[in-house]
Amino acid sequence: MFFDYLSAIGVKADDESRSAIFTVIVWLEWPEMLEWLARDHLNEEDMRMSHSVTFEDVWRMFQETDRKFQETDRKMQETDRKMQETDRMIQENAAQMRETDRKFQETDRKFQETDRKFQETDRKFQETDRKFQETDRMIQENAVQMRETERLVKAVSKQIGALGSRWGEFVESMVAPACRTLFQERGIPVHAVSQRVKAERHGRSMEIDLVVTNDSAAVLVEVKSRLTVDDIHDHVHRLQQYKEFFPSQANYRIMGAVTGMASDSGVEPFAVSQGLFVIVQAGDTLQLANPADFRPQIW
């Protein structure tokens, strides 16, 4: 039949639809279609149902079909909108994924930089530790050197002590006794020879190694282990100030003399030029280096 044919070609229709379709064919006056349907595809039941459907039924069915088409179109548009929204969200997610990937790469770069800095810090700590160890080694070496220096200082102190002892012996056993003879030979009477004569005036002090005196004159003798030019200058300055410290001898003729167990080159002639007596060793005895016609400086 006709509607079986529609079903065979994929068109589904209920009883109401079947009648409406047939009525449309009648209403449009398609005689060829009616003849074809009557001859080959409609049975009596189909013909009977067509006479029971009115135009209003057909119009209402078309309206309902149009509404369904519009609803389908609306749904299709909504589906399209959702597809576009989904596509937009996918694109946003892709952008977010790219941003997340960029941030991960940046984080990885920072981690690598942090690791590099940690390695650099560790290298610096190792270098600092090496320097500390080197410093500790140097401190230990310095401690050894300090102990050696301390030992040397003690040895030098001992030598200085021995030298001081020799200097004292030199003054007491040789210089002091020789002064009596040497100055008397130069026409200077000697009444007394005093060692380490000291005086203080107005917060200042003075010390003379040996003072050879009589009733009107005094010879101030400076004794050094090694005689230098600076010692000569210092002794001249001392001679200039002597009467300030010893006012009881203000009317004395003050003269000076120097001597040493050793002396720098040129010191003895310089002392003579400054008007000082110079006492030097001659074997086991002492003698004056001044010429016979020497006239001492009087202060």
HELIX and SHEET records of a PDB file:
HELIX    1   1 PHE A    2  ALA A    8  1                                   7    
HELIX    2   2 ASP A   15  TRP A   27  1                                  13    
HELIX    3   3 PRO A   31  TRP A   36  1                                   6    
HELIX    4   4 LEU A   37  HIS A   41  3                                   5    
HELIX    5   5 GLU A   44  SER A   50  1                                   7    
HELIX    6   6 PHE A   55  GLU A  169  1                                 115    
HELIX    7   7 PHE A  170  VAL A  175  3                                   6    
HELIX    8   8 ALA A  176  GLU A  185  1                                  10    
HELIX    9   9 VAL A  229  PHE A  245  1                                  17    
HELIX   10  10 PRO A  247  GLN A  249  5                                   3    
HELIX   11  11 VAL A  267  SER A  273  1                                   7    
SHEET    1   A 6 ALA A 192  ARG A 201  0                                        
SHEET    2   A 6 ARG A 204  THR A 213 -1                                        
SHEET    3   A 6 ALA A 217  LEU A 227 -1                                        
SHEET    4   A 6 ARG A 253  SER A 263  1                                        
SHEET    5   A 6 PHE A 277  ALA A 282  1                                        
SHEET    6   A 6 THR A 285  LEU A 288 -1                                        
END                                                                             
